[in-house]
Amino acid sequence: MMMTRHPQVDSTRAGYVVATLLLVSGVTLATSAAAAPTLRDQIAAAVAAGEAQHYVKIVSLNTAPGQSQTMTSLAGPGIGMQVLTAVGTGGGDHMTVEYIKHTLYVKATLGFLEGTFGLSSAVAAREVNEWVVVTTNNPAFRTVYSAVTITSALSLFAGAGAVTSGSSTVVDGVRVKVMRVVIPKSPASPAGIETLYIALTGAPLPVEAVFSGGGVTSRMKFSQWGKHFTLRAPTTRLRMPSAQTG
């Protein structure tokens, strides 16, 4: 709900005058209540509440002209897994990502190997559906790593930009607070609006985030907070070549 300022009451000025009079008279004034948290503070509190749960499941759907991508993630502290399916004009592609003990493992089809990692068709053909290790010096590491761990996943929930507050609603049976963030254009994303849904009962956990702008729509749903999972590293000695060496 948008807050309306009543012009006939200037509480800031009134509070300043009272505090000044008390200071002059030698009276010590104890603050009875902390300042109300800003909208940005509330988003930060949602991120902190999520990180305190340590584990989460994320399901997202991303669409752009001529293509769509679905992603299911299990994100944890320093551990995570993603299963991605992309459908475009050239057909469907799949990629599975695991992040364990600072090591990124990827198994992907030709489209992801060429598009995400920039490999030539000849090099990518040798790596199709093989578990390979992606090292931190690979140019695509940061892109693939994004949203794998809980910290990186929640960083996507706290987009930079001006924040406004909307009315409450219900998402998947949960009463939520609605916030909208103006996302500026960046090399990784067009300018647009991100709508955040934060639980109003219990811990202020993220429930959903929806981005729209530049013909791109992205919807992320958060669930299974705190549900522990484990992963076993694939047995492989293959290393993902970079586009420069491929």
RALINCOR-V670732 format. One record per run of one state. SS is the DSSP state (a for helix, b for strand, c for the rest). FROM is the first residue (numbers start at 1). TO is the last residue. If there is no record, write none. Layout:
SS_FROM_TO / SS_FROM_TO
//
This chain:
c_1_10 / a_11_24 / c_25_38 / a_39_53 / c_54_55 / b_56_64 / c_65_66 / b_67_76 / c_77_78 / b_79_88 / c_89_90 / b_91_100 / c_101_102 / b_103_108 / c_109_109 / a_110_115 / c_116_120 / a_121_127 / c_128_131 / b_132_134 / c_135_140 / a_141_145 / c_146_149 / a_150_155 / c_156_162 / b_163_165 / c_166_168 / b_169_171 / c_172_173 / b_174_183 / c_184_185 / b_186_186 / c_187_188 / b_189_189 / c_190_191 / b_192_199 / c_200_205 / b_206_213 / c_214_215 / b_216_223 / c_224_238 / b_239_239 / c_240_246
//
